[in-house]
Amino acid sequence: MKRKAPRRQPPTPHAHQLSASSVQAPASSIQAIEERFAPIVAAVASVARGSDVPAVRLEGAMEIIFGAYGQSDPDFSEMLLTGWMRARHDKHHRLALAWQREQLRLSLEEILQAGVAAGAFRKELDTGAVAAVMLGAAEGCLLQSATQGGAVPPGELVRVLVSLALSGV
């Protein structure tokens, strides 16, 4: 009879890697992430459902996302980065963060689809993929915020991404 290999435990962070927010119990850190992230998700969804032209909605939604990721306070950045690290081993973190990320992506995709339908954005645009790329660029700003910035400011990234989606570019 074969014995099952013992289940491997995730590595334990060293004491110098722990912060006050990362020492919280998993349930409370998930709740903190959800509480901080919910208004961002709601604001982006509201912009996506708005009546402005698609290019204005896209820029507005991306400014909210990039502002939250690229110019947020250090505690929020650390909370999300720690949450994503925990998500590798904790399904509750993984589900909470995946749900929020997907809501943002769907809102961006909704705006992109409206722009394609209106002829404002490139007709061959793969709206799902472009929304994912935009969100990934915003997440890159989150990583940069941990090191106090990057070479290209978030506002410039927003302008470039919007221009890439526009028709006639």
C-alpha positions as a LaTeX table, in Angstrom:
\begin{tabular}{lrrr}
\hline
Residue & $x$ (\AA) & $y$ (\AA) & $z$ (\AA) \\
\hline
Met1 & 0.00 & 0.00 & 0.00 \\
Lys2 & 1.39 & 3.35 & $-1.05$ \\
Arg3 & 1.61 & 6.07 & 1.50 \\
Lys4 & 0.52 & 9.54 & 0.54 \\
Ala5 & 3.19 & 12.18 & 0.67 \\
Pro6 & 2.58 & 14.67 & 3.47 \\
Arg7 & 0.87 & 17.83 & 2.32 \\
Arg8 & 3.40 & 20.58 & 1.88 \\
Gln9 & 2.75 & 23.67 & 3.97 \\
Pro10 & 3.28 & 27.14 & 2.50 \\
Pro11 & 6.53 & 28.77 & 3.59 \\
Thr12 & 6.33 & 30.80 & 6.76 \\
Pro13 & 7.49 & 34.40 & 6.37 \\
His14 & 10.40 & 35.54 & 8.47 \\
Ala15 & 9.67 & 37.94 & 11.28 \\
His16 & 11.18 & 40.88 & 9.39 \\
Gln17 & 8.73 & 40.25 & 6.51 \\
Leu18 & 5.63 & 40.51 & 8.65 \\
Ser19 & 3.73 & 43.73 & 9.04 \\
Ala20 & 0.76 & 44.57 & 11.18 \\
Ser21 & $-1.62$ & 43.99 & 8.26 \\
Ser22 & $-0.10$ & 40.65 & 7.29 \\
Val23 & $-0.31$ & 39.24 & 10.81 \\
Gln24 & $-4.12$ & 39.49 & 10.84 \\
Ala25 & $-6.19$ & 36.35 & 10.79 \\
Pro26 & $-7.07$ & 35.38 & 7.21 \\
Ala27 & $-10.79$ & 36.12 & 7.60 \\
Ser28 & $-10.15$ & 39.63 & 8.88 \\
Ser29 & $-7.62$ & 40.35 & 6.11 \\
Ile30 & $-10.12$ & 39.19 & 3.50 \\
Gln31 & $-12.75$ & 41.41 & 5.05 \\
Ala32 & $-10.34$ & 44.36 & 5.07 \\
Ile33 & $-9.52$ & 43.80 & 1.39 \\
Glu34 & $-13.20$ & 43.54 & 0.50 \\
Glu35 & $-14.06$ & 46.69 & 2.46 \\
Arg36 & $-11.28$ & 48.71 & 0.83 \\
Phe37 & $-11.83$ & 47.29 & $-2.65$ \\
Ala38 & $-15.66$ & 47.36 & $-2.80$ \\
Pro39 & $-15.94$ & 51.14 & $-3.36$ \\
Ile40 & $-13.42$ & 50.92 & $-6.21$ \\
Val41 & $-15.35$ & 48.11 & $-7.89$ \\
Ala42 & $-18.63$ & 49.99 & $-7.41$ \\
Ala43 & $-17.23$ & 53.26 & $-8.78$ \\
Val44 & $-15.84$ & 51.55 & $-11.90$ \\
Ala45 & $-19.14$ & 49.70 & $-12.47$ \\
Ser46 & $-21.02$ & 53.00 & $-12.15$ \\
Val47 & $-18.77$ & 54.63 & $-14.76$ \\
Ala48 & $-19.24$ & 51.61 & $-17.06$ \\
Arg49 & $-23.04$ & 51.99 & $-16.86$ \\
Gly50 & $-22.86$ & 55.75 & $-17.35$ \\
Ser51 & $-24.17$ & 57.72 & $-20.30$ \\
Asp52 & $-20.93$ & 59.38 & $-21.38$ \\
Val53 & $-19.37$ & 58.42 & $-24.70$ \\
Pro54 & $-17.30$ & 55.21 & $-24.43$ \\
Ala55 & $-13.90$ & 56.95 & $-24.62$ \\
Val56 & $-14.82$ & 59.19 & $-21.67$ \\
Arg57 & $-16.15$ & 56.22 & $-19.68$ \\
Leu58 & $-13.02$ & 54.18 & $-20.43$ \\
Glu59 & $-10.72$ & 56.97 & $-19.34$ \\
Gly60 & $-12.79$ & 57.58 & $-16.20$ \\
Ala61 & $-12.86$ & 53.92 & $-15.22$ \\
Met62 & $-9.15$ & 53.53 & $-15.83$ \\
Glu63 & $-8.36$ & 56.67 & $-13.83$ \\
Ile64 & $-10.20$ & 55.14 & $-10.87$ \\
Ile65 & $-8.38$ & 51.81 & $-11.21$ \\
Phe66 & $-4.95$ & 53.27 & $-11.91$ \\
Gly67 & $-5.43$ & 55.80 & $-9.13$ \\
Ala68 & $-6.29$ & 53.05 & $-6.67$ \\
Tyr69 & $-3.38$ & 50.86 & $-7.72$ \\
Gly70 & $-0.76$ & 53.44 & $-8.61$ \\
Gln71 & $-1.41$ & 56.26 & $-6.19$ \\
Ser72 & $-3.04$ & 54.56 & $-3.24$ \\
Asp73 & $-1.75$ & 54.73 & 0.26 \\
Pro74 & 1.02 & 52.28 & 1.14 \\
Asp75 & $-1.26$ & 50.29 & 3.47 \\
Phe76 & $-3.71$ & 49.54 & 0.66 \\
Ser77 & $-0.89$ & 48.49 & $-1.68$ \\
Glu78 & 0.60 & 46.25 & 0.98 \\
Met79 & $-2.81$ & 44.77 & 1.79 \\
Leu80 & $-3.39$ & 43.79 & $-1.85$ \\
Leu81 & 0.13 & 42.50 & $-2.42$ \\
Thr82 & $-0.04$ & 40.43 & 0.76 \\
Gly83 & $-3.51$ & 39.19 & $-0.22$ \\
Trp84 & $-2.24$ & 38.02 & $-3.61$ \\
Met85 & 0.67 & 36.22 & $-1.97$ \\
Arg86 & $-1.75$ & 34.50 & 0.41 \\
Ala87 & $-4.02$ & 33.65 & $-2.52$ \\
Arg88 & $-1.39$ & 31.23 & $-3.77$ \\
His89 & $-2.14$ & 28.98 & $-0.78$ \\
Asp90 & $-5.50$ & 30.17 & 0.53 \\
Lys91 & $-8.64$ & 29.65 & $-1.54$ \\
His92 & $-10.58$ & 32.30 & 0.40 \\
His93 & $-8.07$ & 35.00 & $-0.55$ \\
Arg94 & $-7.91$ & 33.64 & $-4.08$ \\
Leu95 & $-11.69$ & 33.77 & $-4.52$ \\
Ala96 & $-12.09$ & 37.21 & $-2.94$ \\
Leu97 & $-9.36$ & 38.77 & $-5.07$ \\
Ala98 & $-10.39$ & 36.93 & $-8.24$ \\
Trp99 & $-13.98$ & 38.12 & $-7.86$ \\
Gln100 & $-12.93$ & 41.75 & $-7.45$ \\
Arg101 & $-10.45$ & 41.56 & $-10.32$ \\
Glu102 & $-13.06$ & 39.98 & $-12.60$ \\
Gln103 & $-15.61$ & 42.68 & $-11.75$ \\
Leu104 & $-13.13$ & 45.36 & $-12.79$ \\
Arg105 & $-12.24$ & 43.47 & $-15.98$ \\
Leu106 & $-15.90$ & 43.01 & $-16.88$ \\
Ser107 & $-16.61$ & 46.70 & $-16.39$ \\
Leu108 & $-13.71$ & 47.63 & $-18.68$ \\
Glu109 & $-14.87$ & 45.03 & $-21.22$ \\
Glu110 & $-18.41$ & 46.45 & $-21.13$ \\
Ile111 & $-17.08$ & 49.92 & $-21.96$ \\
Leu112 & $-14.86$ & 48.55 & $-24.73$ \\
Gln113 & $-17.78$ & 46.62 & $-26.26$ \\
Ala114 & $-19.91$ & 49.77 & $-26.25$ \\
Gly115 & $-17.08$ & 51.66 & $-27.93$ \\
Val116 & $-16.67$ & 49.02 & $-30.63$ \\
Ala117 & $-20.43$ & 48.98 & $-31.26$ \\
Ala118 & $-20.48$ & 52.80 & $-31.51$ \\
Gly119 & $-17.50$ & 52.83 & $-33.89$ \\
Ala120 & $-15.40$ & 54.79 & $-31.40$ \\
Phe121 & $-12.96$ & 51.94 & $-30.81$ \\
Arg122 & $-11.20$ & 49.65 & $-33.25$ \\
Lys123 & $-13.69$ & 47.22 & $-34.76$ \\
Glu124 & $-11.30$ & 44.25 & $-34.49$ \\
Leu125 & $-10.64$ & 44.90 & $-30.80$ \\
Asp126 & $-10.70$ & 41.76 & $-28.63$ \\
Thr127 & $-12.50$ & 43.48 & $-25.77$ \\
Gly128 & $-11.89$ & 40.75 & $-23.19$ \\
Ala129 & $-8.16$ & 40.58 & $-23.88$ \\
Val130 & $-7.74$ & 44.35 & $-24.00$ \\
Ala131 & $-9.62$ & 44.72 & $-20.70$ \\
Ala132 & $-7.29$ & 42.14 & $-19.15$ \\
Val133 & $-4.22$ & 43.97 & $-20.49$ \\
Met134 & $-5.50$ & 47.28 & $-19.09$ \\
Leu135 & $-6.08$ & 45.71 & $-15.70$ \\
Gly136 & $-2.66$ & 44.07 & $-15.82$ \\
Ala137 & $-1.06$ & 47.46 & $-16.51$ \\
Ala138 & $-2.89$ & 48.88 & $-13.49$ \\
Glu139 & $-1.66$ & 45.98 & $-11.36$ \\
Gly140 & 1.85 & 46.80 & $-12.52$ \\
Cys141 & 1.34 & 50.25 & $-10.98$ \\
Leu142 & 0.43 & 48.54 & $-7.73$ \\
Leu143 & 3.77 & 46.78 & $-7.77$ \\
Gln144 & 5.53 & 50.05 & $-8.57$ \\
Ser145 & 3.79 & 51.82 & $-5.72$ \\
Ala146 & 5.53 & 49.46 & $-3.31$ \\
Thr147 & 8.83 & 50.95 & $-4.50$ \\
Gln148 & 7.58 & 54.56 & $-4.65$ \\
Gly149 & 6.90 & 54.78 & $-8.36$ \\
Gly150 & 8.00 & 53.71 & $-11.76$ \\
Ala151 & 9.39 & 55.25 & $-14.92$ \\
Val152 & 5.99 & 55.98 & $-16.47$ \\
Pro153 & 3.32 & 57.59 & $-14.29$ \\
Pro154 & $-0.16$ & 55.98 & $-14.11$ \\
Gly155 & $-1.85$ & 58.90 & $-15.86$ \\
Glu156 & 0.38 & 58.49 & $-18.90$ \\
Leu157 & $-0.38$ & 54.76 & $-19.01$ \\
Val158 & $-4.12$ & 55.55 & $-19.00$ \\
Arg159 & $-3.73$ & 57.97 & $-21.93$ \\
Val160 & $-1.69$ & 55.48 & $-23.98$ \\
Leu161 & $-4.10$ & 52.59 & $-23.36$ \\
Val162 & $-7.13$ & 54.69 & $-24.31$ \\
Ser163 & $-5.42$ & 55.86 & $-27.49$ \\
Leu164 & $-4.62$ & 52.25 & $-28.45$ \\
Ala165 & $-8.31$ & 51.35 & $-28.22$ \\
Leu166 & $-9.56$ & 54.31 & $-30.28$ \\
Ser167 & $-10.41$ & 53.76 & $-33.91$ \\
Gly168 & $-8.30$ & 55.52 & $-36.50$ \\
Val169 & $-5.11$ & 55.28 & $-34.42$ \\
\hline
\end{tabular}
